[in-house]
Amino acid sequence: VQLVESGGGWVQPGGSLKLSCAASGFTFSTYRMSWYRQAPGKEREFIGAISSVAEITNYADSVKGRFTISRDNTKNAVYLQMNSLKPEDTAAYYCQARNLYREHWGKGTLVTVSS
């Protein structure tokens, strides 16, 4: 089982980034996929999730209207489009795969928002 995040980097406030999470080793289409982040010195924070089939999404209030989660079950990938980035969005971003029985995590990708 593997989840590999990519797309992180440095961006100025107000900018955009798109993160990707490539999955392998499990039946991706049957898992709910989520994004979390962890800023230095803070606890890991839920950002949002997308359901397995209906692709229903939900988001934390802190990112609602700025971030969008999508998935491509044909490519075993989930995405996080981040717009209007703020310095407080600086964190390591992780994807999570979860069903009733199992939970898998990636190792994260770092996003830095600063001028």
Backbone as CSV, one residue per row, in Angstrom:
resi,resn,N_x,N_y,N_z,CA_x,CA_y,CA_z,C_x,C_y,C_z
1,VAL,0.855,-1.191,0.000,0.000,0.000,0.000,0.893,1.243,0.000
2,GLN,0.562,2.170,-0.873,1.368,3.386,-0.940,0.508,4.579,-1.321
3,LEU,0.725,5.679,-0.616,0.143,6.967,-0.959,1.302,7.948,-1.077
4,VAL,1.408,8.601,-2.215,2.523,9.507,-2.442,1.977,10.875,-2.838
5,GLU,2.203,11.854,-1.971,1.779,13.215,-2.252,2.850,13.942,-3.059
6,SER,2.416,14.863,-3.891,3.338,15.691,-4.662,2.674,17.027,-4.962
7,GLY,3.488,17.970,-5.429,2.959,19.266,-5.836,3.190,20.383,-4.843
8,GLY,3.767,20.050,-3.698,4.041,21.092,-2.721,5.167,22.003,-3.170
9,GLY,5.334,23.083,-2.428,6.390,24.029,-2.763,6.119,25.374,-2.124
10,TRP,6.807,26.359,-2.646,6.661,27.718,-2.135,5.747,28.518,-3.052
11,VAL,4.879,29.330,-2.450,3.977,30.168,-3.224,3.737,31.455,-2.440
12,GLN,3.531,32.523,-3.135,3.234,33.806,-2.492,1.785,33.847,-2.017
13,PRO,1.500,34.650,-1.004,0.102,34.806,-0.570,-0.786,35.215,-1.740
14,GLY,-1.957,34.604,-1.797,-2.876,34.834,-2.898,-2.690,33.895,-4.064
15,GLY,-1.626,33.128,-4.042,-1.342,32.211,-5.129,-2.086,30.903,-5.008
16,SER,-1.770,29.997,-5.948,-2.447,28.699,-6.013,-1.434,27.572,-6.142
17,LEU,-1.815,26.432,-5.658,-1.068,25.199,-5.840,-2.064,24.062,-5.979
18,LYS,-1.647,23.032,-6.692,-2.469,21.821,-6.783,-1.635,20.643,-6.313
19,LEU,-2.094,20.000,-5.275,-1.438,18.820,-4.755,-2.072,17.575,-5.356
20,SER,-1.259,16.563,-5.529,-1.726,15.273,-6.001,-1.348,14.198,-5.002
21,CYS,-2.136,13.160,-4.969,-1.832,11.995,-4.142,-2.073,10.763,-4.999
22,ALA,-1.000,10.047,-5.289,-1.080,8.836,-6.097,-1.167,7.619,-5.194
23,ALA,-2.145,6.769,-5.452,-2.386,5.603,-4.605,-2.066,4.317,-5.346
24,SER,-1.600,3.350,-4.595,-1.356,2.031,-5.172,-1.436,0.981,-4.075
25,GLY,-1.720,-0.259,-4.494,-1.712,-1.360,-3.544,-3.024,-1.639,-2.846
26,PHE,-4.069,-0.902,-3.206,-5.388,-1.171,-2.633,-6.437,-0.710,-3.634
27,THR,-7.682,-1.065,-3.360,-8.777,-0.739,-4.275,-9.210,0.701,-4.032
28,PHE,-8.551,1.589,-4.726,-8.697,3.025,-4.487,-10.153,3.482,-4.540
29,SER,-10.894,2.985,-5.491,-12.253,3.486,-5.725,-13.199,3.209,-4.568
30,THR,-12.825,2.316,-3.669,-13.703,1.965,-2.553,-13.361,2.724,-1.268
31,TYR,-12.374,3.579,-1.340,-11.920,4.315,-0.166,-12.333,5.786,-0.206
32,ARG,-12.741,6.263,0.929,-12.914,7.704,1.125,-11.519,8.311,1.222
33,MET,-11.302,9.406,0.523,-10.000,10.044,0.517,-10.089,11.409,1.196
34,SER,-9.121,11.671,2.031,-9.102,12.926,2.782,-7.746,13.595,2.679
35,TRP,-7.757,14.888,2.918,-6.520,15.660,3.047,-6.461,16.237,4.455
36,TYR,-5.278,16.176,5.022,-4.993,16.766,6.319,-3.746,17.643,6.155
37,ARG,-3.535,18.461,7.144,-2.289,19.228,7.164,-1.813,19.390,8.606
38,GLN,-0.523,19.629,8.720,0.064,19.837,10.042,1.099,20.938,9.949
39,ALA,0.825,22.012,10.649,1.763,23.125,10.711,2.754,22.885,11.833
40,PRO,3.913,23.500,11.761,4.917,23.315,12.817,4.352,23.654,14.189
41,GLY,4.516,22.741,15.126,4.066,22.970,16.486,2.576,22.821,16.711
42,LYS,1.856,22.381,15.678,0.405,22.238,15.808,-0.020,20.805,15.536
43,GLU,-1.247,20.489,15.927,-1.787,19.156,15.677,-2.225,19.030,14.215
44,ARG,-2.303,17.786,13.775,-2.770,17.535,12.422,-4.226,17.966,12.314
45,GLU,-4.547,18.637,11.217,-5.866,19.247,11.021,-6.543,18.661,9.795
46,PHE,-7.787,18.291,9.925,-8.583,17.832,8.786,-8.881,19.015,7.867
47,ILE,-8.663,18.821,6.569,-8.951,19.854,5.584,-10.251,19.545,4.843
48,GLY,-10.355,18.339,4.357,-11.528,17.976,3.607,-11.449,16.545,3.125
49,ALA,-12.556,16.068,2.571,-12.638,14.681,2.130,-13.557,14.567,0.932
50,ILE,-13.395,13.450,0.219,-14.266,13.130,-0.908,-14.657,11.668,-0.785
51,SER,-15.916,11.387,-0.939,-16.395,10.018,-0.775,-15.978,9.161,-1.961
52,SER,-16.173,7.857,-1.805,-15.592,6.916,-2.759,-16.295,6.902,-4.105
53,VAL,-17.606,6.879,-4.101,-18.336,6.685,-5.356,-19.075,7.950,-5.774
54,ALA,-19.886,8.466,-4.888,-20.683,9.649,-5.225,-19.842,10.909,-5.314
55,GLU,-18.613,10.833,-4.803,-17.682,11.965,-4.826,-18.264,13.191,-4.129
56,ILE,-18.917,12.926,-3.018,-19.404,14.014,-2.180,-18.233,14.556,-1.381
57,THR,-18.141,15.869,-1.335,-17.024,16.503,-0.646,-17.499,17.264,0.587
58,ASN,-16.610,17.390,1.535,-16.843,18.275,2.678,-15.512,18.879,3.077
59,TYR,-15.572,20.063,3.665,-14.366,20.835,3.936,-14.408,21.448,5.328
60,ALA,-13.232,21.678,5.852,-13.117,22.452,7.082,-13.452,23.909,6.776
61,ASP,-13.984,24.596,7.757,-14.356,26.000,7.564,-13.161,26.853,7.150
62,SER,-11.988,26.483,7.618,-10.795,27.286,7.365,-10.396,27.313,5.891
63,VAL,-10.876,26.343,5.104,-10.485,26.278,3.686,-11.676,26.317,2.743
64,LYS,-12.873,26.305,3.292,-14.077,26.264,2.455,-14.111,27.472,1.525
65,GLY,-14.381,27.200,0.262,-14.425,28.263,-0.730,-13.086,28.566,-1.377
66,ARG,-12.003,28.047,-0.783,-10.669,28.267,-1.350,-10.041,26.980,-1.868
67,PHE,-10.332,25.876,-1.217,-9.744,24.587,-1.581,-10.816,23.691,-2.201
68,THR,-10.395,22.870,-3.157,-11.297,21.929,-3.806,-10.622,20.568,-3.921
69,ILE,-11.337,19.550,-3.476,-10.837,18.177,-3.581,-11.540,17.480,-4.740
70,SER,-10.766,16.740,-5.503,-11.328,15.931,-6.579,-10.572,14.611,-6.628
71,ARG,-11.139,13.659,-7.345,-10.478,12.366,-7.475,-10.694,11.824,-8.876
72,ASP,-9.778,10.980,-9.287,-9.877,10.288,-10.568,-9.659,8.806,-10.277
73,ASN,-10.746,8.071,-10.226,-10.642,6.645,-9.880,-9.974,5.833,-10.990
74,THR,-9.920,6.383,-12.197,-9.233,5.677,-13.280,-7.715,5.806,-13.155
75,LYS,-7.283,6.841,-12.440,-5.844,7.061,-12.253,-5.399,6.781,-10.822
76,ASN,-6.330,6.358,-9.974,-6.017,6.115,-8.556,-5.352,7.341,-7.934
77,ALA,-5.986,8.481,-8.126,-5.397,9.719,-7.640,-6.462,10.634,-7.047
78,VAL,-6.026,11.401,-6.063,-6.866,12.437,-5.476,-6.077,13.733,-5.509
79,TYR,-6.809,14.832,-5.635,-6.172,16.121,-5.830,-6.691,17.140,-4.820
80,LEU,-5.876,18.115,-4.539,-6.275,19.234,-3.687,-5.864,20.519,-4.391
81,GLN,-6.855,21.207,-4.941,-6.607,22.494,-5.565,-6.731,23.566,-4.499
82,MET,-5.678,24.332,-4.314,-5.640,25.357,-3.270,-5.488,26.720,-3.918
83,ASN,-6.472,27.560,-3.699,-6.458,28.916,-4.234,-6.454,29.930,-3.094
84,SER,-6.130,31.158,-3.431,-6.129,32.247,-2.439,-5.364,31.842,-1.188
85,LEU,-4.180,31.315,-1.394,-3.401,30.797,-0.271,-2.962,31.909,0.670
86,LYS,-2.923,31.544,1.945,-2.563,32.475,3.011,-1.341,31.939,3.751
87,PRO,-0.596,32.810,4.408,0.555,32.312,5.180,0.165,31.233,6.189
88,GLU,-1.025,31.323,6.738,-1.458,30.314,7.708,-1.780,28.965,7.074
89,ASP,-1.738,28.876,5.760,-1.885,27.586,5.082,-0.559,26.822,5.023
90,THR,0.509,27.450,5.457,1.812,26.787,5.468,1.769,25.566,6.376
91,ALA,2.110,24.416,5.813,2.025,23.159,6.567,2.518,22.025,5.688
92,ALA,2.695,20.874,6.321,2.853,19.633,5.569,1.458,19.084,5.305
93,TYR,1.213,18.692,4.064,-0.101,18.214,3.649,-0.043,16.711,3.395
94,TYR,-1.027,16.020,3.948,-1.072,14.558,3.878,-2.387,14.085,3.284
95,CYS,-2.318,13.027,2.509,-3.561,12.395,2.095,-3.769,11.118,2.903
96,GLN,-5.028,10.803,3.079,-5.434,9.628,3.836,-6.475,8.857,3.033
97,ALA,-6.343,7.544,3.043,-7.350,6.654,2.456,-7.990,5.875,3.588
98,ARG,-9.311,5.812,3.586,-9.986,5.155,4.705,-11.241,4.451,4.219
99,ASN,-11.429,3.207,4.714,-12.721,2.554,4.574,-13.099,2.011,5.950
100,LEU,-14.069,1.120,6.014,-14.559,0.637,7.306,-13.486,-0.118,8.082
101,TYR,-12.511,-0.652,7.378,-11.584,-1.584,8.012,-10.142,-1.097,8.054
102,ARG,-9.789,-0.199,7.163,-8.380,0.167,7.043,-8.207,1.657,6.843
103,GLU,-7.009,2.098,7.163,-6.647,3.505,7.009,-5.195,3.557,6.564
104,HIS,-4.920,4.359,5.545,-3.563,4.491,5.030,-3.207,5.972,4.930
105,TRP,-1.938,6.265,5.153,-1.451,7.647,5.104,-0.250,7.767,4.178
106,GLY,-0.157,8.914,3.538,1.056,9.254,2.818,2.058,9.905,3.746
107,LYS,3.218,10.225,3.191,4.277,10.824,3.998,4.273,12.348,3.958
108,GLY,3.434,12.907,3.122,3.249,14.351,3.127,4.072,15.102,2.104
109,THR,3.590,16.308,1.812,4.315,17.240,0.963,4.201,18.622,1.598
110,LEU,5.282,19.376,1.559,5.339,20.637,2.280,4.879,21.797,1.404
111,VAL,4.014,22.618,1.971,3.545,23.838,1.310,3.958,25.032,2.165
112,THR,4.633,25.987,1.540,5.050,27.197,2.233,4.445,28.398,1.522
113,VAL,3.719,29.204,2.270,3.096,30.398,1.719,3.726,31.612,2.398
114,SER,4.496,32.350,1.636,5.155,33.525,2.203,5.554,34.468,1.088
115,SER,5.783,35.692,1.466,6.222,36.693,0.492,7.736,36.893,0.588
